[in-house]
Amino acid sequence: MPSNLSDSSGNSSGYTMGSLVRSPSAPRTMFNSIMTGVAFFCGAVAIFTLAAVLSYILYRGFGSISPRVFTELPPLPFGPSQGGFGNAILGTFIMVLIGAFISIPVGVLAAIYLTEFSSGNLARWIRFATNILSGVPSIIAGVFAYGVVVLTLNRLGWGSYSAIGGGFALSILMLPIIVRTTDESLQLVSDDLRQAAVGVGATKFQTVASVVLPAAVPAIVTGATLAVARAAGETAPLLFTALFSSGWPSLTPQGLLQPTASLAVLVYNYAISPYEKWKSLAWAASLVLVLMVLIASIIARFATRRKAY
């Protein structure tokens, strides 16, 4: 009696007689084992790369960080060695806040329109455009914001590089993330909730505002948090719009129209400088950026733990 079952053409199926376990020498078993090993190797390489980057940033960053870096201005090249990047931290928060103020309302309302009010063809085209926008390089968003905001302010005599321009550039990068996550979260809301609201006499607007939107809030918060985390680490758009400043930013209208410091641009400028104290600040700022992204990811994780739908 043969040890392997064969089909009508004489090809071995790889199964042992009386057993549902495929033979280790079967071609499909060998291919599965090889591909499993390749996938494990690729995953291990990704984890090792991430661990190497984080460990080196932690090593260099913790060696350069101190309480004064959060409260002082950057030092002069030939001045005292003490200094910090408190202005860059504050400037980053200001520009991310401006970007969130623009992108979150627009993105959420656009997603509501896609899910609840638009026709099928129009919704597909808008989703396609959103996917394309999410893949646009950040430097293109910076060039666009430069042409729309920076040059316009310059023509009006209100300045040129500014926190408003930087926030506008970041909002372009944040918008597709918010639209996509909100759209998907609204689609996950059960239709039974919509039908129940309509059954008790609620209008379409009341159904969306009182039933659908509250049920999707955790996922919307997650999308907004991830968008903020991405925007906080962008450099190229801010080089075209906000540039850099060694002074403290201001929330006054006049201050928002001035060049503004940010952590990403500070890292870029100081890391390539010939001064060791600036390079030290660049490593400390890199660590702060990594911690900001980590905190944002933790917030997003906690937001997704509660799902109302």
C-alpha positions as CSV (number, residue, x, y, z in Angstrom):
1,M,0.0,0.0,0.0
2,P,1.5,3.4,-1.0
3,S,2.3,5.8,1.9
4,N,0.9,8.8,0.0
5,L,-2.5,9.3,-1.6
6,S,-2.5,10.1,-5.3
7,D,-5.1,11.7,-7.5
8,S,-6.2,10.2,-10.8
9,S,-3.2,11.8,-12.7
10,G,-0.7,10.2,-10.4
11,N,0.3,13.4,-8.5
12,S,0.9,13.0,-4.8
13,S,-1.4,15.1,-2.6
14,G,1.1,15.1,0.3
15,Y,-1.2,13.4,2.8
16,T,-0.3,10.2,4.5
17,M,-2.8,7.3,4.3
18,G,-5.1,7.4,7.3
19,S,-3.9,10.9,8.5
20,L,-5.1,14.4,7.9
21,V,-1.6,15.8,8.5
22,R,0.3,16.8,5.3
23,S,3.6,15.2,4.8
24,P,6.6,17.5,5.6
25,S,8.1,16.8,2.2
26,A,5.0,17.9,0.3
27,P,5.7,20.9,-1.9
28,R,2.9,23.0,-0.4
29,T,4.1,22.3,3.1
30,M,7.7,23.3,2.2
31,F,6.5,26.5,0.5
32,N,4.4,27.4,3.5
33,S,7.3,26.8,5.9
34,I,9.6,28.9,3.7
35,M,7.2,31.8,3.4
36,T,6.6,31.6,7.2
37,G,10.3,31.9,7.8
38,V,10.6,34.8,5.4
39,A,7.7,36.7,7.1
40,F,9.2,36.1,10.5
41,F,12.6,37.3,9.3
42,C,11.1,40.5,7.8
43,G,9.2,41.2,11.0
44,A,12.4,40.6,13.0
45,V,14.3,43.1,10.8
46,A,11.5,45.7,11.2
47,I,11.5,45.3,15.0
48,F,15.3,45.4,15.2
49,T,15.4,48.6,13.1
50,L,12.9,50.3,15.3
51,A,14.6,49.2,18.4
52,A,18.0,50.4,17.1
53,V,16.6,53.8,16.2
54,L,14.8,54.2,19.5
55,S,17.7,53.0,21.6
56,Y,20.1,55.3,19.9
57,I,17.8,58.3,20.2
58,L,17.2,57.5,23.9
59,Y,20.9,57.1,24.5
60,R,21.9,60.4,22.8
61,G,18.7,62.3,23.9
62,F,18.8,61.5,27.6
63,G,22.4,62.4,27.7
64,S,21.6,65.9,26.3
65,I,18.3,66.6,28.0
66,S,17.8,68.7,31.1
67,P,15.0,70.8,32.7
68,R,16.3,74.0,31.1
69,V,15.8,72.8,27.6
70,F,12.0,73.2,28.1
71,T,12.1,76.7,29.4
72,E,15.0,78.5,27.7
73,L,15.8,79.8,24.2
74,P,18.4,78.3,22.0
75,P,22.0,79.4,22.8
76,L,24.1,81.5,20.4
77,P,26.8,79.7,18.5
78,F,29.6,81.4,20.4
79,G,27.7,82.3,23.6
80,P,27.1,80.3,26.8
81,S,26.6,76.6,26.4
82,Q,23.3,76.7,28.4
83,G,20.1,76.9,26.5
84,G,17.1,75.0,25.3
85,F,14.3,74.9,22.8
86,G,11.2,76.0,24.7
87,N,10.3,78.2,21.9
88,A,10.3,75.3,19.4
89,I,8.0,73.2,21.7
90,L,5.6,76.1,22.0
91,G,5.7,76.9,18.3
92,T,5.1,73.2,17.4
93,F,2.0,73.2,19.7
94,I,0.7,76.4,18.1
95,M,1.1,75.3,14.5
96,V,-0.4,71.8,15.2
97,L,-3.3,73.5,17.0
98,I,-3.9,75.7,14.0
99,G,-3.7,72.7,11.7
100,A,-6.2,70.8,13.9
101,F,-8.5,73.7,14.1
102,I,-8.7,73.7,10.3
103,S,-8.6,70.0,9.4
104,I,-10.7,68.4,12.1
105,P,-14.0,70.2,11.5
106,V,-13.5,70.0,7.7
107,G,-12.5,66.4,7.8
108,V,-15.3,65.3,10.1
109,L,-18.0,67.1,8.1
110,A,-16.6,65.8,4.8
111,A,-16.7,62.2,6.2
112,I,-20.3,62.7,7.4
113,Y,-21.3,63.9,4.0
114,L,-19.6,60.9,2.3
115,T,-21.2,58.4,4.6
116,E,-24.7,59.8,5.2
117,F,-25.6,62.1,2.4
118,S,-23.6,61.6,-0.8
119,S,-24.4,59.4,-3.8
120,G,-22.4,56.3,-4.6
121,N,-20.4,57.7,-7.5
122,L,-19.5,61.0,-5.9
123,A,-18.5,59.3,-2.7
124,R,-16.2,57.0,-4.6
125,W,-14.5,59.9,-6.4
126,I,-14.0,61.8,-3.1
127,R,-12.6,58.8,-1.4
128,F,-10.3,58.2,-4.3
129,A,-9.1,61.9,-4.1
130,T,-8.6,61.5,-0.3
131,N,-6.4,58.4,-0.9
132,I,-4.3,60.3,-3.4
133,L,-4.0,63.3,-1.1
134,S,-2.8,61.0,1.7
135,G,0.1,59.8,-0.5
136,V,1.2,63.2,-1.6
137,P,4.8,63.9,-0.3
138,S,4.8,66.4,2.5
139,I,7.1,68.8,0.6
140,I,4.4,69.2,-2.0
141,A,2.0,70.3,0.7
142,G,4.7,72.8,1.8
143,V,5.1,74.2,-1.7
144,F,1.3,74.5,-2.1
145,A,1.0,76.3,1.2
146,Y,3.9,78.5,0.3
147,G,2.1,79.6,-2.9
148,V,-1.3,80.0,-1.2
149,V,-0.4,81.5,2.2
150,V,3.1,82.8,2.2
151,L,3.0,84.7,-1.1
152,T,-0.4,86.0,-0.4
153,L,0.6,87.4,3.0
154,N,3.7,88.9,1.3
155,R,1.5,90.7,-1.4
156,L,-0.8,92.0,1.3
157,G,2.2,93.4,3.3
158,W,1.4,91.2,6.3
159,G,4.7,89.4,6.4
160,S,5.6,86.1,4.7
161,Y,6.7,83.1,6.8
162,S,4.4,82.6,9.7
163,A,2.7,80.2,12.1
164,I,-0.5,80.5,10.1
165,G,1.3,79.3,7.0
166,G,2.8,76.4,8.9
167,G,-0.5,75.5,10.4
168,F,-2.2,75.6,7.0
169,A,0.5,73.3,5.6
170,L,0.1,70.8,8.4
171,S,-3.7,70.8,8.0
172,I,-3.3,69.6,4.4
173,L,-1.4,66.6,5.8
174,M,-3.8,66.0,8.6
175,L,-7.0,66.2,6.5
176,P,-6.9,62.9,4.6
177,I,-6.2,60.9,7.8
178,I,-9.1,62.5,9.6
179,V,-11.4,62.0,6.6
180,R,-10.5,58.3,6.1
181,T,-10.7,57.3,9.8
182,T,-14.0,59.2,10.4
183,D,-15.5,57.8,7.2
184,E,-14.6,54.2,8.2
185,S,-15.8,54.7,11.8
186,L,-19.2,56.1,10.6
187,Q,-19.6,53.1,8.2
188,L,-19.1,50.7,11.2
189,V,-22.0,52.2,13.1
190,S,-24.9,49.7,12.8
191,D,-27.8,50.6,10.5
192,D,-30.1,49.4,13.2
193,L,-29.3,52.5,15.2
194,R,-30.1,54.7,12.2
195,Q,-33.4,52.9,11.6
196,A,-34.4,53.0,15.3
197,A,-33.8,56.8,15.3
198,V,-35.9,57.3,12.2
199,G,-38.5,55.0,13.6
200,V,-39.1,57.4,16.6
201,G,-39.4,60.4,14.3
202,A,-35.9,61.7,14.1
203,T,-34.8,63.6,11.1
204,K,-31.7,62.8,9.1
205,F,-29.7,65.6,10.8
206,Q,-30.9,64.5,14.2
207,T,-30.0,60.9,13.5
208,V,-26.5,61.9,12.5
209,A,-25.9,64.4,15.3
210,S,-27.5,62.5,18.2
211,V,-27.0,58.8,17.3
212,V,-24.4,58.1,14.6
213,L,-21.7,60.7,15.4
214,P,-21.6,60.0,19.2
215,A,-21.2,56.3,18.5
216,A,-18.2,57.0,16.3
217,V,-16.5,59.4,18.6
218,P,-13.7,57.0,19.9
219,A,-12.6,56.2,16.3
220,I,-12.8,59.9,15.3
221,V,-10.6,60.8,18.3
222,T,-8.1,58.1,17.3
223,G,-7.9,59.5,13.8
224,A,-7.4,63.1,15.0
225,T,-4.7,62.0,17.4
226,L,-2.8,60.1,14.8
227,A,-3.1,63.0,12.4
228,V,-1.7,65.3,15.1
229,A,1.2,62.9,15.8
230,R,2.1,62.9,12.1
231,A,1.9,66.6,11.7
232,A,4.1,67.3,14.8
233,G,7.1,65.5,13.2
234,E,6.9,67.1,9.7
235,T,9.8,69.3,8.6
236,A,9.6,70.1,4.9
237,P,6.2,71.9,5.0
238,L,7.4,74.1,7.8
239,L,10.6,75.0,6.0
240,F,8.5,76.5,3.2
241,T,5.9,78.2,5.5
242,A,7.1,78.9,9.0
243,L,10.8,78.8,8.7
244,F,12.5,79.3,12.1
245,S,12.9,81.9,14.8
246,S,15.1,82.1,17.9
247,G,12.5,84.0,19.9
248,W,9.4,83.0,21.7
249,P,6.2,82.7,19.6
250,S,3.1,84.7,20.4
251,L,-0.6,83.9,20.1
252,T,-1.4,87.5,19.2
253,P,-2.5,88.2,15.6
254,Q,0.8,89.9,14.9
255,G,2.8,87.1,16.5
256,L,1.0,84.5,14.3
257,L,2.2,86.3,11.2
258,Q,5.9,86.0,12.2
259,P,8.4,83.2,11.5
260,T,7.9,80.5,14.2
261,A,10.2,77.8,15.6
262,S,9.3,74.1,15.6
263,L,11.0,71.0,16.9
264,A,11.3,69.3,13.5
265,V,13.0,72.3,11.9
266,L,15.2,72.8,15.0
267,V,16.4,69.2,14.7
268,Y,17.1,69.7,11.0
269,N,19.0,73.0,11.5
270,Y,21.0,72.0,14.5
271,A,21.9,68.4,13.5
272,I,23.8,69.7,10.5
273,S,25.5,72.5,12.3
274,P,29.2,72.4,13.2
275,Y,28.5,73.4,16.8
276,E,28.5,70.6,19.4
277,K,26.0,72.3,21.7
278,W,23.5,72.7,18.9
279,K,24.0,69.0,17.9
280,S,23.3,68.1,21.6
281,L,20.1,70.1,21.5
282,A,19.1,68.4,18.2
283,W,19.3,65.0,20.0
284,A,17.3,66.2,22.9
285,A,14.6,67.7,20.6
286,S,14.5,64.3,18.7
287,L,13.8,62.5,22.0
288,V,11.0,65.0,22.8
289,L,9.5,64.4,19.3
290,V,9.6,60.7,19.8
291,L,7.9,61.0,23.2
292,M,5.2,63.2,21.8
293,V,4.4,60.6,19.1
294,L,4.4,57.9,21.8
295,I,2.0,59.8,24.0
296,A,-0.3,60.5,21.0
297,S,-0.2,56.7,20.1
298,I,-1.1,55.8,23.7
299,I,-4.0,58.3,23.7
300,A,-5.2,56.8,20.4
301,R,-5.0,53.3,21.9
302,F,-7.1,54.2,24.9
303,A,-9.6,56.0,22.7
304,T,-10.3,52.8,20.7
305,R,-10.8,50.7,23.9
306,R,-14.3,52.2,24.2
307,K,-16.6,51.5,21.3
308,A,-20.2,52.5,21.5
309,Y,-21.3,50.6,18.3
